[in-house]
């Protein structure tokens, strides 16, 4: 799946989540953490791109992940991990309570969780593919990520 289309899909779902939390709280500032945790976590694709091509920027190649993931046979995507959900919950719960931002925990965790679930369904269909520990134990190898 092309990254540009994939980002638009994440953006659509993130807007739905942010709208839901805005409806519950009336706080339009929740759109920012929703975008960060629902869309911008895909910034980690740059790690995969630069680890293969070095710091040579070619947007055409970047938006075609097969051009660097398949030849490298590695998938890092370090911001995509089920293991982050509990720490995110506790960090943002603390921030929500101490800075009186109702809905902050819900918007962050739900945007992040929907991102991971959507990626799991549309990319690998394997829950373990989005485990950082699993990928690390398998040296971030592509065949462990998608078991081809």
Buried (B, 14 or more C-beta within 10 A) or exposed (E): EEBEEBBEBBBEBBBBBBBBBBEEBEBEEBBEBBBBBBBBBBEBBEBBBBEBBEEEEEEEBBBBBEBBBEEBEBBBBBBBBBEBBEEBBEEBBEBBEEEEBBBBBBBBBBBBBBBBBBBBEEBBEBEBBBBBEBBEEBEBEBEBBBEE
